[in-house]
Structure formats: structure tokens, C-alpha cells
């Protein structure tokens, strides 16, 4: 099952299906997380908030440029995630999917900053939804 999951992920990453689905959300969230990881690997002394990086930015203007660029990319990804999630959830009025649940709505959608703080949990929620959908389609 893990191989199929990986193959599906590769398929949705490299072939534009123009279908908004859970794999899109998964890839967006992974990309969001990777931008932050890459930045903090390059600048291990950096902080998560711009105003806490004054010392780093004063001594390294490139770090500031990359921080701003990464933050802008992440902001676009986050907005795209929530827009695509909304489209998915329009089709799930019964809220079978975790990402369409009231709990997800209250924690992640109503408080969008939680998306930034809990990407690992969101990835797990999306994967669980995908696996549950696959189980239902097999029946």
C-alpha cells in the first residue's frame, strides 16, 4: 500500500490533472514545510519570526532576502492550500474527511497560523483521509 501511495503522489506531482484533490493539499503542505527546513538548514541561528532575526539580518543581508522570499512563497502556498481545501470540502457535506471536519475548520482554517505551526499533523490528517478513501473505493 505504501508503494501505491508513493506512486500516486509522484503522479499528482508531475502530471497536471487539473483536479483539486487531497494529493494537491499533501504536496502543497510538503512544499511549505520544505521551504522552512531549507532556510533553517542554511541559517541554523535564524528564528521563526522576522522581528527576532535583527542580529542575523544586520550581519547577513542575503539571509534577510531569502527569509522574505521564503515567507512570500509560504504565504502563497498557505492561501492556495485553504482555497483548494474549500473546494474539496464543498463535495463532502457529510464531513467524512478529517480535513473537512468541524475540528479541522476550527483549529486550522479559523486560526490559519496553526497551519504554519502544525504541518506534520496536517500531513498526517491528509494521509489518513487518502487511505480511508482508498479503503472505501476498494469495497
N, C-alpha and C positions, 0 to 999 in steps of 0.2 A: 504494500500500500504506500510506503514511503517513496518508492521509486516512481509510482504513478503521480504522486503529489509533486515531486520534483520535476517530472516531465511536463505536467500541466503548467507549473509555474514558469518553466522555460518557454513553453508555447505562448502563454499570455504575455510574457515579457518581450519576445522578439517578433511576434506576429500581431499586427494591429487588427483586432477582431471588431473594433468599434462597439463592442458590447461591454457595458459597465457591469462589473461583477466583483465578487469577493477577491479574486486574484488581483484585480486592479488596486483594491484597497491594501492588500498584502504588499504588493510591490511599492506602492507609494510610501507606506509606513517603513518598509525596509530602507528605502532610499532616504527618507527623512532621518532615520537613525544613523545611517552610514555617513551622512554629511557631518553630523556632530562627532561621531567617532573619529573620522579622518582629521577633523580640526584639533581635537584633543590629543590625538597621537602626535600631531605635528607640534602642537603647543601645549605640553603637559601641565604647564603652570597656569593655563587660562582658567577663567571662571565661567560659569554658565550665563552670567548676566553681564551685559556690556559695561554698565557703570562700575563693575568690580574689576575691570581689566585696565584701568588707567595706567598702572605701572607698566604692564606689558605693552600697551598701545603707545605709550610715550617712548619706549625703547625700541619698538618694532612696528613701524607703520604698516608693513606688509601683513602682520598679524591682524591689525585692525581692518584692513581692506578685505582680507579673507573672512573675517568674522562677519562683517556687514554683508558680503556676498552670500555666505552660507546661511545667514539669518533670513535674507530675502528669498533664497531658494526654499528654505524650510517653510517659510510663511506661505508661499505659493502652493507647496505640496500639501500643507495642512488644509488650506482652503479647498483644494481640489479633492482631498480625502472627504471632507464633510459634504461637499456638493455631490460627489459620487455615492456616498453613503445614503444621502437623502433620496436619490433616485432608486437605489436598491430597495430601501425600506418602504417606498410607495407600493411596491409589489408584495410586501409582507405585512399585510394588515393584521394578521394573526400573531405577529411578532415571534415566530418560531426561531428566528436567528438572534443570537446574542447581541449582535451589533444593532439590531432593530428593537431591542427591548427598552422598556422604560428605565431600567437601571443604567444601561449604556447611555441613553439620552440624558439622564440627569447628571451622570458623572463626567462624561466625555464631551457631549455636544453642548450642554448648557454651560459647562465650565471648560472652554476649549483649551485652557492651559494644561489640563490634565492629559491631553493628547501628547504634549511635549514631555511630560514627566513620566508617563506610564506606557511608553511604546511597546515594551516587552509584553505587557498584559494585553494590549490591543492586538498584537500579533497572535497571541495565543487564542484570543476570542475569535479572530477571523479564521484561524486554522481549525478551531473546533467547529465553527459554522460550516466550513467547507467539508470536513469529514462527516458531519451529520447530514449534509445534503447528499454526499456521495452514498451514504448508507441508505437514505430514502430512495434514491434513484435505482439502487441495486434491487430493491424489493419488487 
